[in-house]
Amino acid sequence: MISSQGGLYLDFRLIIPIPIWASDPPNDLRGLKPLIDAIKQPGAGYIEHLSMVFVGPDPANVISDDTKRVCKQLVATYLSMARFANSDDIDEISLEDL
């Protein structure tokens, strides 16, 4: 199921697409606020796994591990869910995995 707030939810897995532009440092991900607010609502569904897919304008560009780490930390902070408080608990998947 695709969330109207920008995530993909299926079989207790939430996948959040994260836009990364090659030369920019990670933004503060304020665009995720509607999705995160929806997750925190009663009846939103149980999340067993959280994954992020990093999307940029050119698939050939490599996204640095540091950029990915910063984005994962921001998402973990914004979610404020004990299960995903540590950014290491957030998986990374590629577009091909979808």
MMTF fields as JSON, N, C-alpha, C and O atoms, coordinates in Angstrom:
{
  "mmtfVersion": "1.0.0",
  "mmtfProducer": "UNKNOWN",
  "numBonds": 391,
  "numAtoms": 392,
  "numGroups": 98,
  "numChains": 1,
  "numModels": 1,
  "chainsPerModel": [1],
  "groupsPerChain": [98],
  "chainIdList": ["A"],
  "bondAtomList": [4, 2, 8, 6, 12, 10, 16, 14, 20, 18, 24, 22, 28, 26, 32, 30, 36, 34, 40, 38, 44, 42, 48, 46, 52, 50, 56, 54, 60, 58, 64, 62, 68, 66, 72, 70, 76, 74, 80, 78, 84, 82, 88, 86, 92, 90, 96, 94, 100, 98, 104, 102, 108, 106, 112, 110, 116, 114, 120, 118, 124, 122, 128, 126, 132, 130, 136, 134, 140, 138, 144, 142, 148, 146, 152, 150, 156, 154, 160, 158, 164, 162, 168, 166, 172, 170, 176, 174, 180, 178, 184, 182, 188, 186, 192, 190, 196, 194, 200, 198, 204, 202, 208, 206, 212, 210, 216, 214, 220, 218, 224, 222, 228, 226, 232, 230, 236, 234, 240, 238, 244, 242, 248, 246, 252, 250, 256, 254, 260, 258, 264, 262, 268, 266, 272, 270, 276, 274, 280, 278, 284, 282, 288, 286, 292, 290, 296, 294, 300, 298, 304, 302, 308, 306, 312, 310, 316, 314, 320, 318, 324, 322, 328, 326, 332, 330, 336, 334, 340, 338, 344, 342, 348, 346, 352, 350, 356, 354, 360, 358, 364, 362, 368, 366, 372, 370, 376, 374, 380, 378, 384, 382, 388, 386],
  "bondOrderList": [1, 1, 1, 1, 1, 1, 1, 1, 1, 1, 1, 1, 1, 1, 1, 1, 1, 1, 1, 1, 1, 1, 1, 1, 1, 1, 1, 1, 1, 1, 1, 1, 1, 1, 1, 1, 1, 1, 1, 1, 1, 1, 1, 1, 1, 1, 1, 1, 1, 1, 1, 1, 1, 1, 1, 1, 1, 1, 1, 1, 1, 1, 1, 1, 1, 1, 1, 1, 1, 1, 1, 1, 1, 1, 1, 1, 1, 1, 1, 1, 1, 1, 1, 1, 1, 1, 1, 1, 1, 1, 1, 1, 1, 1, 1, 1, 1],
  "groupList": [{"groupName": "MET", "atomNameList": ["N", "CA", "C", "O"], "elementList": ["N", "C", "C", "O"], "formalChargeList": [0, 0, 0, 0], "bondAtomList": [1, 0, 2, 1, 3, 2], "bondOrderList": [1, 1, 2], "singleLetterCode": "M", "chemCompType": "L-PEPTIDE LINKING"}, {"groupName": "ILE", "atomNameList": ["N", "CA", "C", "O"], "elementList": ["N", "C", "C", "O"], "formalChargeList": [0, 0, 0, 0], "bondAtomList": [1, 0, 2, 1, 3, 2], "bondOrderList": [1, 1, 2], "singleLetterCode": "I", "chemCompType": "L-PEPTIDE LINKING"}, {"groupName": "SER", "atomNameList": ["N", "CA", "C", "O"], "elementList": ["N", "C", "C", "O"], "formalChargeList": [0, 0, 0, 0], "bondAtomList": [1, 0, 2, 1, 3, 2], "bondOrderList": [1, 1, 2], "singleLetterCode": "S", "chemCompType": "L-PEPTIDE LINKING"}, {"groupName": "GLN", "atomNameList": ["N", "CA", "C", "O"], "elementList": ["N", "C", "C", "O"], "formalChargeList": [0, 0, 0, 0], "bondAtomList": [1, 0, 2, 1, 3, 2], "bondOrderList": [1, 1, 2], "singleLetterCode": "Q", "chemCompType": "L-PEPTIDE LINKING"}, {"groupName": "GLY", "atomNameList": ["N", "CA", "C", "O"], "elementList": ["N", "C", "C", "O"], "formalChargeList": [0, 0, 0, 0], "bondAtomList": [1, 0, 2, 1, 3, 2], "bondOrderList": [1, 1, 2], "singleLetterCode": "G", "chemCompType": "PEPTIDE LINKING"}, {"groupName": "LEU", "atomNameList": ["N", "CA", "C", "O"], "elementList": ["N", "C", "C", "O"], "formalChargeList": [0, 0, 0, 0], "bondAtomList": [1, 0, 2, 1, 3, 2], "bondOrderList": [1, 1, 2], "singleLetterCode": "L", "chemCompType": "L-PEPTIDE LINKING"}, {"groupName": "TYR", "atomNameList": ["N", "CA", "C", "O"], "elementList": ["N", "C", "C", "O"], "formalChargeList": [0, 0, 0, 0], "bondAtomList": [1, 0, 2, 1, 3, 2], "bondOrderList": [1, 1, 2], "singleLetterCode": "Y", "chemCompType": "L-PEPTIDE LINKING"}, {"groupName": "ASP", "atomNameList": ["N", "CA", "C", "O"], "elementList": ["N", "C", "C", "O"], "formalChargeList": [0, 0, 0, 0], "bondAtomList": [1, 0, 2, 1, 3, 2], "bondOrderList": [1, 1, 2], "singleLetterCode": "D", "chemCompType": "L-PEPTIDE LINKING"}, {"groupName": "PHE", "atomNameList": ["N", "CA", "C", "O"], "elementList": ["N", "C", "C", "O"], "formalChargeList": [0, 0, 0, 0], "bondAtomList": [1, 0, 2, 1, 3, 2], "bondOrderList": [1, 1, 2], "singleLetterCode": "F", "chemCompType": "L-PEPTIDE LINKING"}, {"groupName": "ARG", "atomNameList": ["N", "CA", "C", "O"], "elementList": ["N", "C", "C", "O"], "formalChargeList": [0, 0, 0, 0], "bondAtomList": [1, 0, 2, 1, 3, 2], "bondOrderList": [1, 1, 2], "singleLetterCode": "R", "chemCompType": "L-PEPTIDE LINKING"}, {"groupName": "PRO", "atomNameList": ["N", "CA", "C", "O"], "elementList": ["N", "C", "C", "O"], "formalChargeList": [0, 0, 0, 0], "bondAtomList": [1, 0, 2, 1, 3, 2], "bondOrderList": [1, 1, 2], "singleLetterCode": "P", "chemCompType": "L-PEPTIDE LINKING"}, {"groupName": "TRP", "atomNameList": ["N", "CA", "C", "O"], "elementList": ["N", "C", "C", "O"], "formalChargeList": [0, 0, 0, 0], "bondAtomList": [1, 0, 2, 1, 3, 2], "bondOrderList": [1, 1, 2], "singleLetterCode": "W", "chemCompType": "L-PEPTIDE LINKING"}, {"groupName": "ALA", "atomNameList": ["N", "CA", "C", "O"], "elementList": ["N", "C", "C", "O"], "formalChargeList": [0, 0, 0, 0], "bondAtomList": [1, 0, 2, 1, 3, 2], "bondOrderList": [1, 1, 2], "singleLetterCode": "A", "chemCompType": "L-PEPTIDE LINKING"}, {"groupName": "ASN", "atomNameList": ["N", "CA", "C", "O"], "elementList": ["N", "C", "C", "O"], "formalChargeList": [0, 0, 0, 0], "bondAtomList": [1, 0, 2, 1, 3, 2], "bondOrderList": [1, 1, 2], "singleLetterCode": "N", "chemCompType": "L-PEPTIDE LINKING"}, {"groupName": "LYS", "atomNameList": ["N", "CA", "C", "O"], "elementList": ["N", "C", "C", "O"], "formalChargeList": [0, 0, 0, 0], "bondAtomList": [1, 0, 2, 1, 3, 2], "bondOrderList": [1, 1, 2], "singleLetterCode": "K", "chemCompType": "L-PEPTIDE LINKING"}, {"groupName": "GLU", "atomNameList": ["N", "CA", "C", "O"], "elementList": ["N", "C", "C", "O"], "formalChargeList": [0, 0, 0, 0], "bondAtomList": [1, 0, 2, 1, 3, 2], "bondOrderList": [1, 1, 2], "singleLetterCode": "E", "chemCompType": "L-PEPTIDE LINKING"}, {"groupName": "HIS", "atomNameList": ["N", "CA", "C", "O"], "elementList": ["N", "C", "C", "O"], "formalChargeList": [0, 0, 0, 0], "bondAtomList": [1, 0, 2, 1, 3, 2], "bondOrderList": [1, 1, 2], "singleLetterCode": "H", "chemCompType": "L-PEPTIDE LINKING"}, {"groupName": "VAL", "atomNameList": ["N", "CA", "C", "O"], "elementList": ["N", "C", "C", "O"], "formalChargeList": [0, 0, 0, 0], "bondAtomList": [1, 0, 2, 1, 3, 2], "bondOrderList": [1, 1, 2], "singleLetterCode": "V", "chemCompType": "L-PEPTIDE LINKING"}, {"groupName": "THR", "atomNameList": ["N", "CA", "C", "O"], "elementList": ["N", "C", "C", "O"], "formalChargeList": [0, 0, 0, 0], "bondAtomList": [1, 0, 2, 1, 3, 2], "bondOrderList": [1, 1, 2], "singleLetterCode": "T", "chemCompType": "L-PEPTIDE LINKING"}, {"groupName": "CYS", "atomNameList": ["N", "CA", "C", "O"], "elementList": ["N", "C", "C", "O"], "formalChargeList": [0, 0, 0, 0], "bondAtomList": [1, 0, 2, 1, 3, 2], "bondOrderList": [1, 1, 2], "singleLetterCode": "C", "chemCompType": "L-PEPTIDE LINKING"}],
  "groupTypeList": [0, 1, 2, 2, 3, 4, 4, 5, 6, 5, 7, 8, 9, 5, 1, 1, 10, 1, 10, 1, 11, 12, 2, 7, 10, 10, 13, 7, 5, 9, 4, 5, 14, 10, 5, 1, 7, 12, 1, 14, 3, 10, 4, 12, 4, 6, 1, 15, 16, 5, 2, 0, 17, 8, 17, 4, 10, 7, 10, 12, 13, 17, 1, 2, 7, 7, 18, 14, 9, 17, 19, 14, 3, 5, 17, 12, 18, 6, 5, 2, 0, 12, 9, 8, 12, 13, 2, 7, 7, 1, 7, 15, 1, 2, 5, 15, 7, 5],
  "groupIdList": [1, 2, 3, 4, 5, 6, 7, 8, 9, 10, 11, 12, 13, 14, 15, 16, 17, 18, 19, 20, 21, 22, 23, 24, 25, 26, 27, 28, 29, 30, 31, 32, 33, 34, 35, 36, 37, 38, 39, 40, 41, 42, 43, 44, 45, 46, 47, 48, 49, 50, 51, 52, 53, 54, 55, 56, 57, 58, 59, 60, 61, 62, 63, 64, 65, 66, 67, 68, 69, 70, 71, 72, 73, 74, 75, 76, 77, 78, 79, 80, 81, 82, 83, 84, 85, 86, 87, 88, 89, 90, 91, 92, 93, 94, 95, 96, 97, 98],
  "secStructList": [7, 5, 7, 6, 6, 1, 7, 3, 3, 3, 6, 6, 3, 3, 3, 3, 3, 3, 3, 7, 7, 6, 6, 1, 7, 7, 7, 7, 7, 4, 4, 4, 2, 2, 2, 2, 2, 2, 2, 6, 1, 6, 6, 1, 7, 7, 7, 1, 3, 3, 3, 3, 3, 3, 3, 7, 1, 7, 6, 6, 1, 7, 7, 7, 2, 2, 2, 2, 2, 2, 2, 2, 2, 2, 2, 2, 2, 2, 2, 7, 7, 4, 4, 4, 7, 1, 4, 4, 4, 1, 3, 3, 3, 7, 4, 4, 4, 7],
  "xCoordList": [0.841, 0.0, 0.897, 1.913, 0.537, 1.269, 0.537, -0.668, 1.269, 0.691, 0.544, 1.39, -0.525, -0.705, 0.305, 0.447, 1.003, 2.001, 3.408, 4.352, 3.572, 4.853, 5.627, 6.75, 5.102, 5.808, 5.125, 4.005, 5.793, 5.238, 5.112, 6.071, 3.942, 3.724, 3.164, 2.13, 3.848, 3.411, 4.006, 5.203, 3.167, 3.618, 4.444, 5.519, 3.937, 4.56, 5.898, 6.665, 6.187, 7.422, 7.047, 6.211, 7.678, 7.523, 8.786, 9.894, 8.611, 9.728, 9.562, 8.529, 10.593, 10.56, 11.558, 12.757, 11.085, 12.025, 12.651, 11.957, 13.954, 14.694, 15.373, 16.239, 14.982, 15.626, 17.022, 17.205, 17.984, 19.371, 19.859, 19.836, 20.29, 20.83, 22.338, 22.881, 23.019, 24.44, 25.352, 26.179, 25.238, 26.215, 25.737, 26.509, 24.487, 23.95, 24.214, 24.207, 24.446, 24.48, 23.053, 22.105, 22.884, 21.529, 20.696, 21.163, 19.465, 18.59, 18.024, 18.358, 17.193, 16.683, 15.458, 14.874, 15.063, 13.978, 12.632, 11.809, 12.406, 11.116, 9.95, 8.818, 10.199, 9.146, 8.542, 7.476, 9.215, 8.697, 7.676, 7.071, 7.475, 6.579, 5.181, 4.671, 4.529, 3.194, 3.205, 2.294, 4.228, 4.33, 4.537, 3.874, 5.445, 5.74, 4.539, 4.256, 3.836, 2.613, 1.575, 0.896, 1.445, 0.476, 0.848, -0.033, 2.139, 2.604, 2.234, 1.939, 2.249, 2.007, 0.518, 0.173, -0.366, -1.804, -2.256, -1.725, -3.236, -3.793, -4.357, -5.008, -4.095, -4.607, -3.775, -4.187, -2.623, -1.794, -1.182, -0.786, -1.098, -0.5, 0.823, 1.553, 1.106, 2.328, 3.487, 3.356, 4.609, 5.801, 6.839, 7.351, 7.137, 8.139, 9.517, 10.536, 9.53, 10.781, 10.647, 9.596, 11.723, 11.764, 12.938, 14.072, 12.647, 13.685, 13.655, 12.624, 14.803, 14.918, 15.499, 16.4, 14.963, 15.527, 15.984, 15.195, 17.258, 17.841, 17.695, 18.116, 17.093, 16.771, 17.417, 17.244, 18.155, 18.791, 18.454, 17.824, 18.862, 18.533, 19.269, 18.806, 20.399, 21.179, 21.536, 22.335, 20.964, 21.241, 22.71, 23.14, 23.487, 24.908, 25.723, 26.82, 25.199, 25.923, 25.862, 24.815, 26.999, 27.087, 26.781, 27.33, 25.908, 25.562, 26.488, 26.584, 27.162, 28.16, 27.52, 26.369, 28.287, 27.818, 27.539, 26.63, 28.318, 28.109, 26.756, 26.039, 26.411, 25.117, 23.988, 23.006, 24.117, 23.102, 22.969, 21.86, 24.099, 24.09, 23.37, 22.56, 23.667, 23.026, 21.515, 20.739, 21.1, 19.666, 18.983, 17.88, 19.631, 19.06, 18.922, 17.925, 19.924, 19.854, 18.709, 18.008, 18.517, 17.417, 16.067, 15.189, 15.898, 14.636, 14.414, 13.305, 15.439, 15.311, 14.9, 14.062, 15.471, 15.134, 13.701, 12.968, 13.295, 11.945, 10.882, 9.82, 11.158, 10.167, 9.934, 8.808, 10.98, 10.944, 10.178, 9.318, 10.513, 9.963, 11.109, 12.179, 10.89, 11.948, 12.53, 13.737, 11.681, 12.128, 13.154, 14.009, 13.068, 13.964, 14.747, 15.091, 15.027, 15.761, 17.207, 17.825, 17.736, 19.1, 19.065, 18.336, 19.83, 19.812, 20.266, 19.955, 20.996, 21.411, 20.23, 20.343, 19.1, 17.899, 17.076, 16.039, 17.538, 16.86, 17.645, 18.835, 16.959, 17.603, 17.69, 16.969, 18.59, 18.672, 18.353, 18.877, 17.5, 17.221, 17.412, 17.482, 17.494, 17.654, 16.342, 15.441, 16.24, 15.041, 14.789, 13.639, 15.85, 15.709, 15.047, 14.418, 15.19, 14.598, 13.083, 12.392, 12.582, 11.141, 10.507, 9.286],
  "yCoordList": [-1.161, 0.0, 1.238, 1.267, 2.234, 3.495, 4.494, 4.703, 5.098, 6.099, 7.418, 7.784, 8.117, 9.434, 10.446, 11.539, 10.081, 10.969, 10.695, 11.38, 9.718, 9.545, 8.298, 8.154, 7.387, 6.151, 4.964, 5.071, 3.841, 2.582, 1.667, 1.511, 1.06, 0.189, -1.136, -1.164, -2.232, -3.549, -4.581, -4.56, -5.475, -6.574, -6.073, -6.6, -5.068, -4.497, -3.825, -3.58, -3.525, -2.824, -1.459, -1.345, -0.427, 0.922, 1.277, 1.159, 1.71, 2.14, 3.626, 4.079, 4.374, 5.826, 6.224, 5.991, 6.821, 7.335, 8.642, 9.536, 8.729, 9.906, 10.559, 9.951, 11.793, 12.471, 12.96, 13.625, 12.619, 13.038, 13.668, 13.036, 14.892, 15.565, 15.546, 15.892, 15.149, 14.801, 15.771, 15.33, 17.051, 17.972, 18.614, 19.294, 18.406, 19.048, 18.205, 16.976, 18.86, 18.089, 17.644, 18.211, 16.64, 16.196, 17.352, 18.139, 17.443, 18.475, 17.996, 16.903, 18.781, 18.389, 17.496, 17.144, 17.129, 16.176, 16.632, 15.803, 17.932, 18.445, 17.945, 17.911, 17.563, 17.05, 15.741, 15.332, 15.091, 13.837, 14.058, 13.099, 15.299, 15.572, 14.988, 14.375, 15.146, 14.544, 13.022, 12.457, 12.364, 10.915, 10.523, 9.618, 11.197, 10.877, 11.176, 10.419, 12.261, 12.556, 11.455, 11.061, 10.954, 9.894, 8.594, 7.868, 8.293, 7.074, 7.097, 6.055, 8.267, 8.401, 8.382, 8.392, 8.356, 8.343, 6.946, 5.95, 6.87, 5.557, 4.848, 5.463, 3.555, 2.766, 2.857, 2.357, 3.479, 3.652, 2.344, 2.242, 1.359, 0.079, -0.136, 0.808, -1.383, -1.761, -1.78, -2.293, -1.224, -1.208, -2.124, -1.852, -3.213, -4.159, -3.853, -4.036, -3.385, -3.058, -1.671, -1.302, -0.923, 0.4, 0.426, 0.115, 0.801, 0.864, 2.227, 2.898, 2.614, 3.853, 3.521, 2.692, 4.185, 4.07, 5.479, 6.424, 5.597, 6.892, 7.116, 6.289, 8.243, 8.533, 9.858, 10.871, 9.835, 11.047, 11.264, 10.409, 12.392, 12.695, 11.807, 11.636, 11.248, 10.406, 9.115, 9.144, 7.987, 6.725, 6.319, 5.494, 6.891, 6.558, 7.219, 6.76, 8.291, 8.962, 8.119, 7.589, 8.013, 7.252, 8.19, 9.287, 7.741, 8.523, 8.064, 6.871, 9.012, 8.658, 8.0, 8.27, 7.143, 6.484, 7.506, 7.324, 8.576, 9.622, 10.305, 10.56, 10.596, 11.207, 10.271, 10.714, 8.999, 8.014, 7.944, 7.888, 7.947, 7.869, 9.069, 8.915, 10.266, 11.484, 11.421, 11.768, 10.981, 10.877, 9.861, 10.104, 8.731, 7.721, 8.267, 8.008, 9.023, 9.614, 10.618, 10.664, 11.418, 12.383, 11.678, 12.082, 10.629, 9.884, 9.248, 9.305, 8.647, 8.037, 9.078, 8.8, 10.253, 11.33, 11.799, 11.972, 12.006, 12.488, 11.473, 11.849, 10.194, 9.167, 9.044, 8.821, 9.186, 9.032, 7.772, 7.81, 6.658, 5.352, 4.522, 4.441, 3.911, 3.142, 2.073, 1.834, 1.442, 0.361, 0.841, 0.067, 2.1, 2.648, 3.848, 4.745, 3.868, 4.988, 5.024, 6.088, 3.885, 3.783, 3.722, 2.911, 4.552, 4.575, 3.244, 2.958, 2.433, 1.116, 0.165, -0.858, 0.488, -0.34, -0.027, -0.646, 0.929, 1.314, 0.732, 1.002, -0.069, -0.718, 0.233, 1.228, -0.107, 0.601, -0.393, -1.507, 0.001, -0.835, 0.013, 1.24, -0.648, 0.068, 0.033, -0.74, 0.859, 0.883, -0.466, -0.848, -1.184, -2.493, -3.498, -4.453, -3.282, -4.18, -4.033, -4.914, -2.909, -2.673, -3.434, -3.397],
  "zCoordList": [0.0, 0.0, 0.0, 0.695, -0.756, -0.792, 0.085, -0.058, 0.981, 1.864, 1.124, 0.309, 1.413, 0.793, 1.333, 0.785, 2.403, 2.984, 2.442, 2.837, 1.552, 0.897, 1.222, 0.738, 2.009, 2.307, 1.675, 1.175, 1.699, 1.234, 2.45, 3.206, 2.645, 3.792, 3.284, 2.617, 3.601, 3.186, 4.132, 4.419, 4.608, 5.472, 6.661, 6.948, 7.333, 8.532, 8.263, 9.194, 7.009, 6.64, 6.082, 5.185, 6.627, 6.102, 5.341, 5.863, 4.105, 3.267, 3.017, 2.524, 3.363, 3.2, 2.115, 2.27, 1.021, 0.02, 0.52, 1.005, 0.392, 0.853, -0.353, -0.983, -0.673, -1.808, -1.423, -0.404, -2.247, -2.038, -3.335, -4.392, -3.246, -4.428, -4.307, -3.258, -5.362, -5.366, -4.631, -3.834, -4.862, -4.288, -2.988, -2.312, -2.64, -1.439, -0.204, -0.275, 0.93, 2.174, 2.479, 1.936, 3.337, 3.658, 4.196, 5.018, 3.725, 4.268, 5.595, 6.051, 6.205, 7.517, 7.422, 8.447, 6.228, 5.99, 6.546, 6.933, 6.588, 7.065, 6.229, 6.712, 5.0, 4.131, 4.636, 4.178, 5.57, 6.127, 7.237, 7.715, 7.651, 8.775, 8.592, 9.53, 7.425, 7.278, 7.447, 8.052, 6.916, 7.055, 8.513, 9.018, 9.177, 10.576, 11.467, 12.396, 11.196, 11.955, 11.751, 12.7, 10.518, 10.227, 10.934, 11.396, 11.022, 11.689, 13.168, 13.754, 13.762, 15.199, 15.56, 16.742, 14.558, 14.821, 15.235, 14.744, 16.138, 16.515, 15.281, 14.436, 15.199, 14.086, 12.823, 11.777, 12.9, 11.705, 11.227, 10.066, 12.081, 11.704, 12.412, 12.716, 12.663, 13.358, 12.368, 11.257, 12.772, 11.927, 12.563, 13.649, 11.866, 12.343, 11.771, 12.436, 10.529, 9.845, 9.229, 8.705, 9.304, 8.691, 7.727, 8.093, 6.5, 5.479, 4.815, 4.768, 4.307, 3.558, 2.192, 2.062, 1.183, -0.158, -0.548, -0.55, -0.873, -1.21, -2.713, -3.521, -3.072, -4.462, -4.852, -4.174, -5.941, -6.436, -7.899, -8.522, -8.455, -9.845, -10.85, -11.978, -10.452, -11.351, -10.622, -9.686, -11.03, -10.341, -10.373, -9.567, -11.301, -11.391, -10.281, -9.964, -9.69, -8.604, -7.337, -6.967, -6.693, -5.453, -4.287, -4.191, -3.418, -2.229, -1.111, -0.821, -0.492, 0.513, 1.739, 2.084, 2.373, 3.597, 4.688, 5.497, 4.711, 5.718, 5.515, 6.482, 4.277, 3.977, 4.393, 4.988, 4.088, 4.475, 5.994, 6.525, 6.684, 8.15, 8.755, 9.67, 8.243, 8.751, 8.529, 9.419, 7.345, 7.054, 7.963, 8.454, 8.184, 9.084, 10.501, 11.176, 10.95, 12.287, 12.384, 13.394, 11.345, 11.347, 11.41, 12.173, 10.616, 10.628, 11.99, 12.522, 12.562, 13.89, 14.926, 15.784, 14.856, 15.788, 15.596, 16.57, 14.344, 14.056, 14.454, 14.952, 14.24, 14.566, 16.067, 16.512, 16.824, 18.28, 18.697, 19.576, 18.044, 18.389, 18.958, 18.354, 20.107, 20.768, 19.844, 19.848, 19.064, 18.189, 17.15, 16.72, 16.755, 15.732, 16.247, 15.477, 17.538, 18.136, 17.665, 17.625, 17.314, 16.835, 15.309, 14.738, 14.664, 13.2, 12.592, 11.436, 13.355, 12.861, 12.713, 12.037, 13.336, 13.232, 11.989, 11.751, 11.204, 9.969, 8.797, 8.634, 7.988, 6.843, 5.657, 5.569, 4.76, 3.484, 2.387, 2.381, 1.465, 0.317, -0.939, -0.87, -2.065, -3.335, -4.101, -3.773, -5.105, -5.929, -6.585, -6.798, -6.903, -7.531, -6.596, -7.051, -5.277, -4.292, -4.198, -3.687, -4.695, -4.623, -5.728, -5.882]
}
